[in-house]
Amino acid sequence: MPKESTLMRSFHFTMDEEGGETYTNDPRDPGGPTKYGVALNFNLGTIPDKNGDGKITALDVRMMEEADALVIYRDRYWRPGKCDALPDALALAHADTLYNIGPGAAPRILQRAVNACGLGIAVDGKIGPATLTAIRHLEREGRLGDLLRAQAAERLYYYKTRPGWPVYGRGWQARTQRCFDTCMALAVATQEATDKDSNSSHGKAASEGAVAIRKPDKRANGYRAMLGGE
């Protein structure tokens, strides 16, 4: 599956979650004026000067178009977050976390999820060779489902530590669940397509060697807050 299509699928998922073109200015939200999930107070260096007055203000946020949001999504979150190097389903989960939580915490959430699956990588906030190698190992072992569940659990745990949890917690939890469900469905669909290609190209013997997506174990050790579990 082409990575560009994964980028657009992820972008559209996140835009739906962020309310799309709806402009908001919730006084309880430290991000301030927001559209397409792009908050003025957190994105002064990336929001385009839409009215050409040399200043970035709430008016520029209000004037933003979806194409502007895509550039920000791709250049500030997707590419620096190494989403192109991840399995499609995990790329969507990681990108949505990057966009909603931020590029500081999201990589650590992913690394903690890897460790919750039994590996021991450094939680340093850098998605580098060690993290990517560990993720590929889990994918080869058929444990992408476990990793997706662990990532969602770590994401939810992070939300629960935030001051905004009493106000926004229910929405954050619902978004995390929707993201997990979407990513698991994508992982299964991708695996089924891979199996079909293997059958077509190499016959039954090759398909028997393909790695399957195992149903994740809700009680897998190390998971802090199980979605849909106890």
Secondary structure by P-SEA (a helix, b strand, c coil): ccaaaaaaaaaaaaaaaacccccccccccccccccccccccccccccccccccccccaaaaaaccaaaaaaaaaaccccccccccccaaaaaaaaaaaaacccccaaaaaaaaaaaacccccccccccaaaaaaaaaaaaacaaaaaaaaaaaaaaaaaaacccccccaaaaaaaaaaaaaaaaaaaaaaaaaaaaaaaacccaaaaaaccccccccccccccccccccc
